[in-house]
Amino acid sequence: MKINWGTGIVIAIIAFISFIMFFVVKMTTSHDANHDLVTEEYYKAELGYQKEIDAETNARAASSQIRLKKSPEGLLVIFPDGFNDTNINGIISLYRPSNKNLDFNLPISLSNSQLLIPDNQLLEGRWDIKIFWEYAGKEFLHKESLTL
């Protein structure tokens, strides 16, 4: 059987469309491909964004900034001087972009100006850290991306 060039083009187009459709179906039905949003309630979180901007501005205006330091025991969060450590309360959110199952939050409870995040909770790789704390009725926010 002899195939002319017009039939060959039609066969090539059908093969290409089949190839693309195979991958579309495979990606939409595969459980290995994770199609989650970054945050579960994205629009609700968006409404509180001005509050975050104000808290970040307060943190930048402070006399000194929060520092993160890697130690053998884990990640050390060093709060700025000039704050009474027992009056600081808030939360530290650690977000892992590659796997949402590794995300966790820690409440801030200080006895001195440092808080240790144990090494066994932090896998190697990239972490986005948000430290949201309140002191004397004023809110502060520190954001940082860190690769361990």
Secondary structure as GFF3:
##gff-version 3
##sequence-region A 1 148
A	DSSP	alpha_helix	5	29	.	.	.	ID=ss1
A	DSSP	alpha_helix	42	47	.	.	.	ID=ss2
A	DSSP	alpha_helix	49	61	.	.	.	ID=ss3
A	DSSP	beta_strand	67	71	.	.	.	ID=ss4
A	DSSP	beta_strand	74	78	.	.	.	ID=ss5
A	DSSP	three_ten_helix	85	87	.	.	.	ID=ss6
A	DSSP	beta_strand	89	95	.	.	.	ID=ss7
A	DSSP	three_ten_helix	100	102	.	.	.	ID=ss8
A	DSSP	beta_strand	104	107	.	.	.	ID=ss9
A	DSSP	beta_strand	114	118	.	.	.	ID=ss10
A	DSSP	three_ten_helix	119	121	.	.	.	ID=ss11
A	DSSP	beta_strand	126	135	.	.	.	ID=ss12
A	DSSP	beta_strand	138	147	.	.	.	ID=ss13
###
